[in-house]
Amino acid sequence: MARPVTLFTGQWADLPLTDLAAKAAGWGYDGLELACWGDHFDVVAALTDRGYAVRQREQLERHELGCWALGAHLVGQALSDPIDARHERILPREVWGDGESEGVRERAAERLADTARAAAVTQVNGFTGSPVWHLLYSFPPNDFAEVERGYEEVAERLGPVLDVFEAEGVRFGLEVHPTEIAYDFVTTRRTLDAVRRQSFGINLDPSHFAPQFLDPAEFAREFGDRIYHVHVKDSKRRLDGRRSILASHLQFGDRNRGWDFVSPGHGDVDFDELFRALNEIGYAGPLSVEWEDSGMDREFGAAEAVGFVRRADFVPSDLAFDAAMQRNEA
């Protein structure tokens, strides 16, 4: 059976859910991964109104769409980050509060736990932030004991949150991503070793691997039992001796960047190999298109992306291709 193809709604939060659901159904998606911002999934409303989640699902069902996961990336980013003015722009006002750093982190943790309490699904994806991302380049020289403490801090902050996730029967998928505590093979292993909870796994987004010259298919094979959800997103390197892989503090879409996100199938991700790896590890969950491409109309891109995924995804064979060539001696 083919994996369901969904659309993550985070980049579409300016549209009412009823409008986006109609569009997604028309484009051919099987469902939506609902972002916990805009009007797509309101955690507070779901906790205070017992009928809210039912009504949200009914909006999807009217268009024959399902929902397998929620996205809680924005509040998750504040869980363990050093807090600054950028966080105020992405957080709910009641989570930001007075902006005092530890208070913001505590309220973000509680909102993330509330997401599990409110979720009418068993998968929530998101970020954790990182207390040590700013130490990426070791100059002035890092105190590597501080880096190690960063993994421990994330695990400590996640502990009470994951207690709630487990009580509610929900799993958390960290999107392995620059700016997070886990952004490559090594940091993912160290994060999993620090957290040590089966409720904590990975939302695999291959677009974050290509700019690092990493292989997302090998990542899927390495961490197969912890791949809880998959995003379909692409990125393209544009390195020509002048443009930097560090992106030069330029906005997405600027042609002077050394890489950028592009619509699936237009970049450097080898989706054929990735889908083969997902077959090998037995991943049967959604393939959720997270559409980002500053150079393409988003409605054209979303419609093209679902077609691309359906053409590229395939079920594994249940027989050897040369079996029919062999004589049956029975």
N, C-alpha and C positions, 0 to 999 in steps of 0.2 A: 504494500500500500504506500502510495506517495505521501511524503511529509506535507502537512498543511503549510501553505504560504500565507503569511500574515504581513500586515503593515504596521510598523511602530508609529504611534501617532505624535511623538514628541515634537517633530518638526511641523506638525499640522495643528498645533494647539490654538491657532488663531481662528480655526473653523469650528463651528458647533459640531458636536458628535453626530447629530442627525444628518448633517450635510456630508460630513466625511464618510460616514457609513454608506450612504447612497453612492458616493463616488467610488469608494473602494470595491463595492460589490460590482459596479459597472466595469471596473478595470479587471475584475476577475479574481480578487483575493478571497481566501477562505475565512479570514478573520482579521481582527485588529489586536495588537498589543497596546493596551491603553496606557497612556502617560498619565501620571498623577498630577497634572497641571492642566490649565484651561478648564473646559467643562467635561473632559473625557472621563476622569475618575477622581472625584473629590473625596478624599479620605475622611475628612470631618463629617461630611454629609452622610457617608456610608455608615459611620459609627453612630450618628444621632438619629438617622431615619432608616428603619429596618427595611423599607421598601425601595431605598435608593438603588442598591446594587441590582435588584430585580429589574427595575425600570431601565437601567443602563444596558443590561443584557437584552431586554426586550427590544430596545432600539436596534441592537445588532441583529437579533433574530428576525426582525421584520425584513432584513435584507439577506437572510440566510448566511449570516456571519457568526463565527464563534470567537471566543476569547480564551486564550490559554495562559496569559501572563500579563502582569502590570509592570510599568517602568517607573521606578522611584529614584531616578538618577539625581535630581536636583537637591532634595533634602539629604540624600546619602553623601553627597560631596562635602557637606558641612560636618559630617560625623567626626572626622579626625584631622581636617585641614587646619592650618593657621588661618584664622578668619580675617577677611579684609572687605573692602567696599564692594568687590565683585560679587561676593556671596549675597549681599543685600539685594542685588538685582535679580537673583534667581530664586530666592527663598520666599515662602509665604510670610506675610508681615508678622503673623503671630509666632513663627519660628525665629525670625530675625530678632524680634523684640527690641531691646535697647542696644543690640549689637555687641554686648560684652561677650568676648570670645567663648569662654567656657559655658556660659548660659546658652549661646547659640548651638554649640555642639551637643549639649544635653537635650535641648528641645528638638534638635534634628534627630537624635537617637530615639526619642520618644515618638516622633512622627513616623519614623521608619518602622518601629514596632507596631504602631497603630495601623500602618499599611497592611501588615500581616493580619491584624485583628479584623480589618475591614474587607480584606480581599475575598472575593468569591471564586478565586482560582488558587492553585497550589504553587505558583511560581511568581516571584517578584524579582525583577532585575534592577540593578542600579550600581552606584558607586559607593566608595567608603571614604574618598579623599585620602590624603597621606600627610603625616607629620614630617616626612623626610624628603618629599619630592624636590624641595628647594636645595637639597644637598646633592643633586644629581651629578654636578661637576665638582670634583673635590679640590676646589681652591676658593678661599683659603682651605688648607687641608682639613678633611673631615675628621671628626672624632667618630670612628666606626662603631664604637660602643653606643653612641647616640643613634646611629642608623639601626642597630640591633634593637634598641629600645623602641624604635618606631614601630616595628612589627608587633612587639609586645603591647604597645599602646593600642594599636588597632584591634588586636585580639581582645583586650580588656574592654574597650568601648563596645565591641560587637557582642560580647558575652550576654548581657541582659537582653539585647535585641533578639539574638538567636534563641534565647529561652522562650520568648514569645512566639517566634516563628515555629519552633518545634511544638509548642503547645497547640498552635493553630493548624499544624500539618502543612506548613508552607515552607518552601525552600527559597534561599536567596542566591541569586546568580550575580557575582561581581563581574562587571565588564572590565576585562583586562585591558589597560588603557594608560597611556602616558598621563601623568598627574595623579594616578592612583597608587596605592601601596604595591599593587602587582601590575607590571606593565610588560613583562617578558617571561621567558622560561624560568630564569633563576629567581626572580622576585615572586613569581607565582608559587613556586615550590616553597619558598621561605614563608610566604603568607599562609599557605595551607598548613604547613608545619606549625605555625604559631597559633592558628585558629583552632584546628583539630576538631571540627564539628561537621558531621555529615549533612547538616542543613545548609552548609555554606559551600557553594560550588562556583561555577564559572558560566557567564554569558559570553560565548566566544564570538567576537567581532573581528573578522580577518583584516578589515581595513586598517586596524591599528598595528598590524604586524608588518605589512608591506613597506611602510616608510622606515622601519627598523631593519629591513633586510632579513626578516624572520619568516619562517614557513608555518602558516596557520594549520596546514594539514598535519605536519609533524607535532605541532602543539596539541591538536586533537588526539593524536595517537598517544602522546606522552601523558595527557591528563584525561583520558577517555572516560573514566568512571566519575569524573567531576564535571563533565560538560552537561550542564542542566538546560541550556537554552542556546540558540544560535542566531546571531544577526547576519543578514546579508548586506554588506556594504563594501565598497571598493575604494581604493586610493591609487594614485599614480605619482610616481617619482618623475621629476623633471630636472634632473641633475645634468648640467652642461658645463661644469667648471666655473660657473658664475653664481648659480643659485644654490643655496645651502639647504641641507637636509634639516637644519634647525629652524628653517622657515623665516628667519630674519625678523622676528616680531612683526610680521605682516598678517593682515586679515586673510581668512580663507577666501579664495577666489582671486587673489592678487597673483598675477603671472610671474612675479619675481620670487615667489616661494619655490623651494626645491621640491615640494610635493603638495598634493591637495586631494581632498575627497572627490570622487566622481561616481556617477551612477553605475550600478553593478554591470560588469562586463566591459567597462570602458577603461579599466585600470590594470594594475599589476597582479591582482589576486588570481591565483590558479583555482578557479571554482571546481573544475573537473576533479582535480586531485583532492580538494577539500571535501567534496561530496563523497568521493571514494573512501576517504578516511572516516567520515561520519558513518558510512555503511559498515566499515570494519569495526567500529566501536559500538554499533547497535543503536545509534542515536535515531529516534523516531519522532522527535518533537518538532515544533514549528521551525520553519525557516522564515525569520521575520525581517523583512526589508526595512532597513533604516535608511531612508533616502536622503542623501546630501550631495548636492552638486551645484556649485554656484554658477556654473556656466550653462545650465539646462533648465528649461521650464519644468517646474516640479510635477505638474499633472502629466505632462508628456513622459517625464522620467518615471513616475510611479507606475504608469500603464506599461511602459516598456520593461520595467524591472520585473513585474510579475511574470510577463511572458518569458523573459530571460531565465528566471529561476525554474519555471516549468520545463523549459527546454533542456536546462543544464542538469537538473536533478534526476536521479534514476534509482530504482530499487536494485539490490544486488542479485546476481544470478544464483539460482538454487541448483545448478548443475555445472559440470565442467564442459567447456566448449567442445572438447574432443571426445566426449562420451559416445556420441553417435557414430564415431569412426571405429569403435572397438567391437569385436565379435562377442556376442553374448553366448557363453558356453553353457548356461543353465538349461 
